[in-house]
Amino acid sequence: MHKGAKIAIGVVATAVVGAAGLGAYNLVDAVAGDGSTGAHGEPAPLRTGPPTAAEIKKTAQDFLAAWESGDTAKAAALTDNSGAATTALTGYRETAHVEKVSLKPGTPQGAKVPFSVSAEISYGKQRSTWTYDSSLDVVRGRTTGQALVDWQPSVVHPELARGEALRTDAGAAPQVDAVDRNGTKLDAKDYPSLASVLPQLRKRFAEDAGGAPGVEVQAVPEGGPEAAAGQGIAPKTLYVVSKGKPATLKTTFDAGVQRAAEAAVNLRDDASVVAVKASTGEILAIANSKKTEFNTALMGQTAPGSTMKIITSAMLLEAGKASPGKPLPCPKYATYGMRFHNVEESENPGATFAQDFAASCNTAFISLAGEVGDGALAAEARDVFGLGLEWKTGVATFDGSVPAESGAGKAAAMIGQGKVQMSALNVASMAATVRAGSFHQPYVVDPSLGDRQLARAPRALPGGVAEQLRGMMRLTATAGTGARAMSGLGPDIGAKTGSAEVDGQAKPNGWFTAYRGDVAAAAVVPRGGHGGDSAGPIVASVLRAS
């Protein structure tokens, strides 16, 4: 009976196998697909042929569930190209800025499974829900026999092609209308000297002025926007997260003064001019004959010639080394480390300090070089006139350079030669400081925009010195080297001319700075010769329009 029992059991086992042969084969094959072996320790044969409906449904569900949960590794492992899938699904979260995604599979259509996408995008302060439909195909893995998602970029989005990735980013800078102090729109077509200035302002202050760039989801080459630009490929916008918001940016410019400045410099092949409001530092106009990206009026770095005598005089007056009515001879030559001369070797043995200033006598100033310390001029330029401090005008500017020097270098600096470097903006600010009595850093947009701290000079001009300087500049404008240019501009005026010699240049650079009421201006004409004749009329035209 024991033997009969054993035989019976064997028969039952055989019957079970026979009755459920296909089911047992499926079980073994599924295990073998994971790398296990069959019942007798041998590898089960890999499945072949198209995936079954059940496999298609389950594979799609598992893949979408893993993607939705953020398990990128698991989702990628359910595809036939895990590397590419990992990159794309990681980018979906990180570069497309999808914070959360909801994926709902539809009814399979053969091996194709449609699904709906609801992606929550988070970019900066922007939030938006992006909905679209996509699909995936399920195929049989060639090496595993498993049902896998046929990986294509279009799984992520139907319009995504090979070699492309999704990227959410701010678009172009928002539209910004720059206006002058009175609300007049400023356009580079009307004011060509502002062509390099207005884009800087729009880019830097768009958001502070209330504008906002649009945010978009785009299909871009996998190398990013730089790769797109390099290949000349325009990104495809797939979804607009938010539209850009235009803004109006108010500047300190005065359209009327700017128009006059443009007309004045255009009479010369090469000239630059700047006008500022002395009491505030607001820049009213910037103009250049040469319309290039380099804005010479703001960024030029050349010797200012005798306009520098404004600062030198302030230093000498403060130190008690000179006073307007005190005699200070103007010889043809003076030596301090090297020999200096006047324009056309002029002289006035009986001149006063004020007359030396008005006639722009170099030798009179050189004669006092030994009376002041080597760092005195640099300190006066920085501490009173604000030169060399970090100006935050709202656009790129050169802020002046007056290095401390000794010997011939110090003497040359006192008359605006040597290593002293200025732009028209710097020189206009010098005249404005005298007119106002203290330095007001020039600027083109209100400092509250961009939360900018304007530069502040450590101290103002002493009241008496400021009054003396204004008297000397008035004398220059009415009876000195600036009289012809300033004729007819009224009583509240002051001026200073300059001629800066440049090695290898036949004619010196012509400089002129002046004020009329609360407006100060400065111009430079490279190779222009005498500043009163070349740059003077430009400044006068601007002041008449102020």
Secondary structure, 3 states (H helix, E strand, C coil): CHHHHHHHHHHHHHHHHHHCHHHHHHHHHHHHHCCCECCCCCECCCCCCCCCHHHHHHHHHHHHHHHHHCCHHHHHHCECCHHHHHHHHHHHHHCCCEEEEEEEECCCECCEEEEEEEEEEEECCEEEEEEEEEEEEEEECCCCCCEEECCCHHHCCCCCCCCEEEEEEECCCCCEEEECCCCCECCCCCCHHHCCCHHHHHHHHCCCCCCECCEEEEEEECCCHHHHHHHCCCCEEEEEEECCECEEEECCCCHHHHHHHHHHHCCCCCCEEEEEECCCCEEEEEEECCCCCCCHHHHCCECCHHHHHHHHHHHHHHCCCCCCCCECCECCEEECCCEEECHHHCCECCCEHHHHHHHCCHHHHHCCHHHCCCCHHHHHHHHCCCCCCCCCCCCCCCCCECCCCCHHHHHHHHCCCCCCEECHHHHHHHHHHHHHCCCCCCECCCCCCCCCCCCCCCCCCCHHHHHHHHHHHHHHHHHCCCHHHHCCCCCCEEEEEEEECCCCCCCCEEEEEEEECCEEEEEEECCCCCHHHHCHHHHHHHHHHC
